[in-house]
Amino acid sequence: MPAAQPDEPDFARDAVTGLPGREAARARLEAWLADGAQVHALLIALRRFDAVNLAFGTAAGDAALAEVAARLKHFAADELDGRWLAARSAGGQFLLLSADPCSRERWQVFAAQLLEMLARPISTAAGTLRLSPRAALLRGLGGESADSMLDRLGQALATVTAQAGRRLLWADGEPTRAGRSAAQLEADLLHALDRGEIEVVYQPQFACADNRLTGAEALARWNHPLLGRIGAGALFAIAERADHVPQLSQAIARQALAGARGWPMDMRLSLNITPNDLAVSDFADQFSALLAETGFPAWRLTLEVTEQVLLADVSHAAQALGLLAAQGMRIALDDFGAGFCNFRYLKLLPLHYLKLDRSMIDGVVGDARDLAVLRAIVAMAGALDLKVIAEGVESEAQRALAAAEGCAFYQGFLRAQPMSAAEFGELARG
């Protein structure tokens, strides 16, 4: 399976978002087009973003832009197989370029789910912000220049931003031709499990100090018969609209546990827990029953939760996770550093690990400030007796630095790409 990787040129980065700027994106786009790549592009605008700065202040506005950038990069990394680049175009505008071959229909599904993610509330020190993103989509034409693509995107974005009831517009001016409507996708998902279209792959995890294989994180993919591969972000967004998250989560967990059952006993499995999962009043009892059904040892399992999981009812989440931790499961706070980072969670939850967001690792090799932040997080984790997992490690320099600073484990495409349960078993026994 090809790795989803950002293709980020060595240009100056925007101070607020950490993303390359428009000129960097234009240069990368020219290079891809010169190589004959089929390029898809997405230009996003945060409608009336100036009002956010006026109402909440520029500090809150900057925090919102940084959160949008983080969500954009996360979603692209989860959904795209090939090369991609996220950039800040100007003000409240963001540009996403992809050389990942896909159909027009899949690119539209990708864009629609991304806008849903960006529209979710953002917590800042000044209050909760709700943004209204709009986007222009484009498939590059044969022989088209970078300037032509960017110009067409800009024109389409201006059109869709001026239309109150529309969020997406193709830059070619054609009517939107979705291969599957939202309702059709929801209906497709209800049958996807029975048809065996939901696949679980495993992203290996390693010890930072000696590169020893320690386990893997289970990741879900939907192999849609018409649209191709749909990643976990879009998959669960569709499931949420269809009110199908608990059933989907349980099926994925059952498949992941069954696949990992035959691994060597020193290999751990990490599973992601969604907000909808924890919202179920008897989630801990249901999950314990599932674990007993599959025969997977509780002590080999890590449950990963994000800050979003905890926003609705942190007390209920702490109680449910406490019951599972008492059975020997370990709990990881995932994507640490990506959002607002409420440190109260560190006090209330039965945590064993902090899993750093990939943005905490991106610049640590060459940026003294990023390194200082990493050191502070590791020191805090050590004081709380928590081990740190570094996510998104793409280079040996990043791994060596993470090890030197005290991170215990890492995952990323440096050593391995997501693989099947059988392939992971071979790797573990190899």
C-alpha positions as CSV (number, residue, x, y, z in Angstrom):
1,M,0.0,0.0,0.0
2,P,1.5,3.3,-1.0
3,A,2.3,5.8,1.8
4,A,0.3,9.0,2.2
5,Q,3.0,11.7,2.5
6,P,3.0,15.4,2.4
7,D,5.3,16.8,-0.3
8,E,6.5,19.9,1.4
9,P,9.1,22.1,-0.3
10,D,11.9,23.6,1.7
11,F,10.3,27.1,1.8
12,A,9.6,29.5,4.6
13,R,6.5,28.5,6.6
14,D,3.6,30.6,7.7
15,A,4.2,31.7,11.4
16,V,0.5,31.1,12.4
17,T,-0.2,27.7,10.8
18,G,3.2,26.2,10.1
19,L,2.2,25.6,6.5
20,P,4.1,26.5,3.3
21,G,2.8,29.6,1.5
22,R,1.1,30.1,-1.8
23,E,4.4,30.4,-3.7
24,A,5.7,27.2,-2.3
25,A,2.4,25.5,-3.5
26,R,2.7,27.1,-6.9
27,A,6.3,25.8,-7.3
28,R,5.3,22.3,-6.3
29,L,2.3,22.4,-8.6
30,E,4.6,23.4,-11.5
31,A,7.0,20.5,-10.7
32,W,4.2,18.0,-10.6
33,L,2.7,19.2,-13.9
34,A,6.1,19.1,-15.5
35,D,6.4,15.4,-14.5
36,G,3.0,14.7,-16.1
37,A,1.2,14.0,-12.9
38,Q,-2.6,14.1,-12.7
39,V,-3.2,16.8,-10.2
40,H,-6.3,17.5,-8.1
41,A,-6.7,20.8,-6.2
42,L,-8.9,22.2,-3.5
43,L,-9.0,25.9,-2.5
44,I,-10.8,26.5,0.8
45,A,-12.0,29.8,2.2
46,L,-13.3,30.4,5.7
47,R,-16.3,32.6,4.9
48,R,-16.5,35.9,6.8
49,F,-13.4,35.0,8.8
50,D,-12.8,38.7,9.5
51,A,-15.8,38.7,11.7
52,V,-14.1,36.1,13.9
53,N,-11.1,38.4,14.5
54,L,-13.5,41.3,15.3
55,A,-15.7,39.3,17.7
56,F,-13.1,37.2,19.5
57,G,-9.7,39.0,18.8
58,T,-6.8,38.2,16.6
59,A,-5.3,35.7,19.1
60,A,-8.4,33.5,18.9
61,G,-8.4,34.0,15.1
62,D,-4.8,32.8,14.9
63,A,-5.7,29.8,17.1
64,A,-8.6,28.9,14.8
65,L,-6.3,29.1,11.7
66,A,-3.8,26.9,13.4
67,E,-6.5,24.4,14.2
68,V,-7.9,24.4,10.6
69,A,-4.3,23.8,9.3
70,A,-3.9,20.8,11.7
71,R,-7.3,19.3,10.7
72,L,-6.5,19.8,7.0
73,K,-3.1,18.0,7.3
74,H,-4.6,15.2,9.5
75,F,-7.4,14.6,7.0
76,A,-5.1,14.6,4.0
77,A,-2.7,12.2,5.7
78,D,-5.5,9.8,6.5
79,E,-7.3,9.9,3.1
80,L,-4.7,10.3,0.4
81,D,-2.3,7.6,-0.7
82,G,0.2,9.6,-2.8
83,R,1.9,12.9,-2.7
84,W,0.0,16.0,-1.4
85,L,0.7,19.5,-0.2
86,A,-1.3,21.7,2.2
87,A,-0.5,25.4,2.1
88,R,-1.9,28.7,3.4
89,S,-2.9,30.7,0.4
90,A,-3.8,34.0,2.0
91,G,-5.8,35.2,5.1
92,G,-8.5,32.6,5.8
93,Q,-7.7,30.6,2.6
94,F,-6.0,27.2,2.4
95,L,-4.8,25.3,-0.7
96,L,-4.6,21.5,-0.9
97,L,-2.9,19.9,-3.9
98,S,-2.8,16.1,-4.6
99,A,-1.0,13.9,-7.0
100,D,-2.9,10.9,-5.7
101,P,-4.8,9.4,-8.7
102,C,-8.5,9.3,-8.0
103,S,-11.8,9.8,-9.7
104,R,-13.7,13.1,-9.9
105,E,-16.4,11.6,-7.7
106,R,-13.9,10.5,-5.0
107,W,-12.3,14.0,-5.0
108,Q,-15.7,15.5,-4.3
109,V,-16.5,13.1,-1.5
110,F,-13.1,13.9,0.0
111,A,-13.8,17.7,-0.2
112,A,-17.2,17.4,1.3
113,Q,-16.0,15.4,4.3
114,L,-13.1,17.7,4.8
115,L,-15.4,20.7,4.9
116,E,-17.5,18.9,7.5
117,M,-14.5,18.4,9.7
118,L,-13.4,22.0,9.3
119,A,-16.8,23.2,10.3
120,R,-16.8,21.5,13.6
121,P,-16.6,23.8,16.7
122,I,-13.1,25.0,17.7
123,S,-12.3,25.7,21.3
124,T,-10.1,28.7,22.1
125,A,-9.3,30.7,25.2
126,A,-11.8,33.4,24.0
127,G,-14.7,30.9,23.4
128,T,-16.0,28.4,21.0
129,L,-15.7,29.3,17.3
130,R,-17.8,28.0,14.5
131,L,-16.4,28.5,11.0
132,S,-18.2,28.3,7.6
133,P,-15.8,26.8,5.0
134,R,-16.4,26.9,1.3
135,A,-14.3,25.2,-1.4
136,A,-13.5,25.2,-5.1
137,L,-12.4,21.8,-6.6
138,L,-10.4,21.2,-9.7
139,R,-8.9,18.4,-11.8
140,G,-5.9,19.6,-13.8
141,L,-6.3,19.5,-17.6
142,G,-3.7,18.1,-19.9
143,G,-1.0,20.7,-20.7
144,E,-2.5,23.2,-18.2
145,S,-0.1,25.6,-16.4
146,A,0.0,26.1,-12.6
147,D,-1.1,29.7,-13.0
148,S,-4.1,28.6,-15.0
149,M,-5.2,26.1,-12.4
150,L,-4.8,28.6,-9.5
151,D,-6.7,31.2,-11.5
152,R,-9.6,28.9,-12.2
153,L,-9.7,27.9,-8.6
154,G,-9.8,31.5,-7.5
155,Q,-12.7,32.3,-9.8
156,A,-14.7,29.3,-8.6
157,L,-14.1,30.1,-5.0
158,A,-15.3,33.7,-5.4
159,T,-18.5,32.3,-7.0
160,V,-19.2,29.7,-4.3
161,T,-18.4,32.0,-1.4
162,A,-21.0,34.5,-2.7
163,Q,-23.7,31.8,-2.7
164,A,-25.3,31.4,0.7
165,G,-26.6,27.9,0.2
166,R,-23.7,26.2,-1.5
167,R,-20.4,24.9,-0.1
168,L,-18.6,23.2,-3.1
169,L,-18.1,24.2,-6.7
170,W,-16.1,22.7,-9.5
171,A,-13.7,25.2,-11.1
172,D,-14.6,24.0,-14.6
173,G,-18.0,25.6,-14.2
174,E,-19.8,22.3,-14.7
175,P,-22.7,21.3,-12.4
176,T,-21.5,19.2,-9.5
177,R,-21.7,15.6,-10.5
178,A,-21.3,13.5,-7.4
179,G,-20.8,9.8,-8.1
180,R,-22.8,9.1,-5.0
181,S,-25.0,11.5,-3.1
182,A,-24.7,11.8,0.7
183,A,-27.8,9.7,1.2
184,Q,-26.5,7.0,-1.2
185,L,-23.2,6.9,0.6
186,E,-25.0,6.4,3.9
187,A,-27.0,3.6,2.3
188,D,-23.9,2.0,0.9
189,L,-22.2,2.0,4.3
190,L,-25.1,0.1,5.8
191,H,-24.3,-2.8,3.4
192,A,-20.5,-2.3,3.4
193,L,-19.8,-4.6,6.4
194,D,-21.9,-7.5,5.0
195,R,-20.0,-7.1,1.6
196,G,-16.6,-7.2,3.2
197,E,-15.7,-3.7,2.0
198,I,-14.4,-2.5,5.4
199,E,-10.8,-3.4,5.7
200,V,-8.5,-3.1,8.8
201,V,-4.9,-2.4,8.3
202,Y,-2.1,-2.1,11.0
203,Q,0.4,0.7,11.3
204,P,3.5,-0.7,13.1
205,Q,4.8,0.9,16.2
206,F,8.5,0.8,17.4
207,A,10.6,1.5,20.4
208,C,12.5,4.8,19.9
209,A,15.7,3.7,21.6
210,D,16.4,0.5,19.5
211,N,13.8,0.3,16.7
212,R,12.3,-2.8,18.3
213,L,8.8,-3.6,17.0
214,T,6.3,-3.3,19.8
215,G,2.9,-3.4,18.2
216,A,0.5,-1.7,15.8
217,E,-2.4,0.7,15.6
218,A,-5.5,-0.6,13.8
219,L,-6.8,1.6,11.0
220,A,-10.0,1.3,9.1
221,R,-10.5,1.7,5.3
222,W,-13.6,1.5,3.2
223,N,-12.9,-0.1,-0.2
224,H,-15.9,1.4,-2.0
225,P,-16.7,-0.4,-5.3
226,L,-17.3,2.8,-7.2
227,L,-15.2,5.5,-5.4
228,G,-12.2,3.5,-4.4
229,R,-10.5,3.7,-1.0
230,I,-12.2,6.0,1.6
231,G,-10.1,6.6,4.7
232,A,-11.1,6.5,8.3
233,G,-11.9,10.2,8.6
234,A,-14.5,10.2,5.8
235,L,-15.7,6.8,6.7
236,F,-16.7,7.8,10.3
237,A,-18.1,11.1,9.1
238,I,-20.5,9.2,6.8
239,A,-21.3,6.7,9.6
240,E,-22.1,9.6,12.0
241,R,-24.6,11.0,9.6
242,A,-26.1,7.6,9.1
243,D,-26.2,7.0,12.9
244,H,-24.1,3.9,12.3
245,V,-21.0,4.7,14.3
246,P,-21.5,2.2,17.2
247,Q,-22.1,-0.7,14.8
248,L,-19.2,0.3,12.6
249,S,-16.8,0.7,15.5
250,Q,-17.8,-2.6,17.0
251,A,-17.3,-4.4,13.7
252,I,-13.9,-2.8,13.2
253,A,-12.8,-3.6,16.7
254,R,-13.9,-7.2,16.3
255,Q,-12.0,-7.5,13.0
256,A,-8.9,-5.9,14.4
257,L,-8.9,-8.0,17.6
258,A,-9.4,-11.2,15.6
259,G,-6.6,-10.3,13.2
260,A,-4.1,-9.5,15.9
261,R,-5.0,-12.6,18.1
262,G,-2.3,-14.7,16.4
263,W,0.6,-12.3,16.8
264,P,3.4,-13.0,19.2
265,M,2.3,-12.3,22.7
266,D,4.7,-9.3,23.2
267,M,3.0,-7.4,20.4
268,R,0.4,-4.8,21.5
269,L,-2.6,-3.6,19.6
270,S,-4.0,0.0,19.7
271,L,-7.6,0.7,18.9
272,N,-9.2,4.1,18.4
273,I,-12.3,4.9,20.5
274,T,-14.8,7.4,19.0
275,P,-17.0,10.0,20.8
276,N,-20.1,8.0,19.8
277,D,-18.6,4.9,21.4
278,L,-18.0,6.5,24.7
279,A,-21.4,8.2,24.7
280,V,-23.0,4.8,25.1
281,S,-23.9,4.4,28.7
282,D,-22.7,0.8,29.0
283,F,-19.8,1.1,26.6
284,A,-17.3,-0.4,29.1
285,D,-19.5,-3.5,29.6
286,Q,-20.1,-3.9,25.8
287,F,-16.4,-3.6,25.0
288,S,-15.4,-6.1,27.8
289,A,-17.8,-8.6,26.3
290,L,-16.4,-8.1,22.8
291,L,-12.9,-8.7,24.2
292,A,-14.0,-11.9,25.9
293,E,-15.7,-13.0,22.7
294,T,-12.5,-12.6,20.6
295,G,-10.2,-14.0,23.2
296,F,-7.7,-11.1,23.0
297,P,-5.8,-10.5,26.2
298,A,-6.8,-7.2,27.8
299,W,-3.2,-6.5,28.9
300,R,-2.0,-6.4,25.2
301,L,-4.6,-3.7,24.3
302,T,-4.2,0.1,24.2
303,L,-7.3,2.3,23.7
304,E,-6.6,5.6,22.0
305,V,-8.9,8.6,22.7
306,T,-8.7,12.1,21.4
307,E,-9.7,15.4,23.0
308,Q,-12.9,15.4,20.9
309,V,-14.0,12.2,22.6
310,L,-13.8,13.9,25.9
311,L,-15.6,17.2,25.2
312,A,-19.2,15.9,25.7
313,D,-18.8,14.4,29.2
314,V,-15.3,14.0,30.6
315,S,-16.6,12.5,33.8
316,H,-18.5,9.7,32.0
317,A,-15.4,9.1,29.8
318,A,-13.1,8.9,32.8
319,Q,-15.5,6.4,34.5
320,A,-15.8,4.1,31.5
321,L,-12.0,4.2,30.7
322,G,-11.3,3.6,34.4
323,L,-13.3,0.4,34.3
324,L,-11.4,-0.8,31.2
325,A,-8.0,0.2,32.6
326,A,-8.8,-1.8,35.8
327,Q,-9.0,-4.9,33.5
328,G,-5.4,-4.3,32.3
329,M,-6.0,-2.2,29.2
330,R,-3.9,0.9,28.7
331,I,-5.2,4.3,27.7
332,A,-3.5,6.8,25.4
333,L,-4.5,10.4,24.8
334,D,-4.1,10.7,21.1
335,D,-3.3,13.7,18.9
336,F,-1.8,15.6,21.9
337,G,-0.9,19.1,20.8
338,A,-3.3,19.2,17.8
339,G,-6.2,21.0,19.6
340,F,-6.7,23.2,22.5
341,C,-5.1,20.7,24.9
342,N,-7.1,20.9,28.1
343,F,-4.6,19.8,30.8
344,R,-7.5,18.9,33.1
345,Y,-7.8,15.7,31.1
346,L,-4.4,14.7,32.3
347,K,-5.6,14.8,35.9
348,L,-9.0,13.2,35.5
349,L,-8.2,10.3,33.0
350,P,-6.5,6.9,33.8
351,L,-3.8,7.6,31.2
352,H,-0.7,5.5,30.4
353,Y,0.5,7.3,27.3
354,L,0.6,10.6,25.6
355,K,0.5,10.2,21.8
356,L,1.9,13.3,20.2
357,D,0.2,14.8,17.2
358,R,2.4,14.6,14.0
359,S,2.6,18.4,14.1
360,M,4.7,18.2,17.3
361,I,7.3,16.2,15.3
362,D,7.3,17.9,11.9
363,G,9.7,20.7,12.7
364,V,11.7,19.4,15.7
365,V,14.9,18.7,13.8
366,G,15.4,22.2,12.4
367,D,13.3,24.5,14.7
368,A,14.5,25.3,18.2
369,R,11.1,26.4,19.3
370,D,9.5,23.1,18.2
371,L,12.2,21.3,20.1
372,A,11.6,23.3,23.2
373,V,7.9,22.4,23.1
374,L,8.7,18.7,22.6
375,R,11.0,18.8,25.6
376,A,8.4,20.5,27.8
377,I,5.8,17.9,26.9
378,V,8.1,15.0,27.5
379,A,9.1,16.5,30.9
380,M,5.5,16.9,31.9
381,A,4.7,13.4,30.8
382,G,7.6,12.1,32.8
383,A,6.3,13.9,35.9
384,L,2.9,12.2,35.4
385,D,4.5,8.8,34.9
386,L,3.2,8.7,31.3
387,K,5.2,7.3,28.3
388,V,5.3,9.4,25.1
389,I,4.5,8.0,21.6
390,A,5.7,10.1,18.7
391,E,3.4,9.9,15.6
392,G,4.2,10.8,12.1
393,V,8.0,10.1,12.2
394,E,9.2,10.2,8.6
395,S,13.0,10.5,8.9
396,E,15.8,8.9,10.9
397,A,16.7,12.4,12.2
398,Q,13.3,12.7,13.7
399,R,13.5,9.3,15.3
400,A,16.9,9.9,16.8
401,L,15.9,13.2,18.2
402,A,12.6,11.8,19.7
403,A,14.7,9.0,21.3
404,A,17.2,11.5,22.7
405,E,14.5,13.6,24.2
406,G,12.9,10.7,26.0
407,C,10.0,9.5,23.7
408,A,9.4,5.8,24.3
409,F,7.8,4.8,21.1
410,Y,7.1,6.0,17.6
411,Q,5.1,5.2,14.4
412,G,5.3,6.6,10.9
413,F,6.4,5.7,7.4
414,L,10.1,5.7,8.4
415,R,10.1,2.0,9.1
416,A,6.8,0.6,7.7
417,Q,3.5,1.4,6.0
418,P,0.1,0.1,7.1
419,M,-0.2,-3.6,6.4
420,S,-2.5,-6.5,6.8
421,A,-2.7,-8.6,10.0
422,A,-0.8,-11.5,8.3
423,E,1.9,-9.2,7.1
424,F,2.4,-7.7,10.5
425,G,2.6,-11.2,12.0
426,E,5.3,-12.1,9.5
427,L,7.1,-8.8,10.4
428,A,6.8,-9.6,14.1
429,R,8.1,-13.1,13.8
430,G,10.8,-12.2,11.2
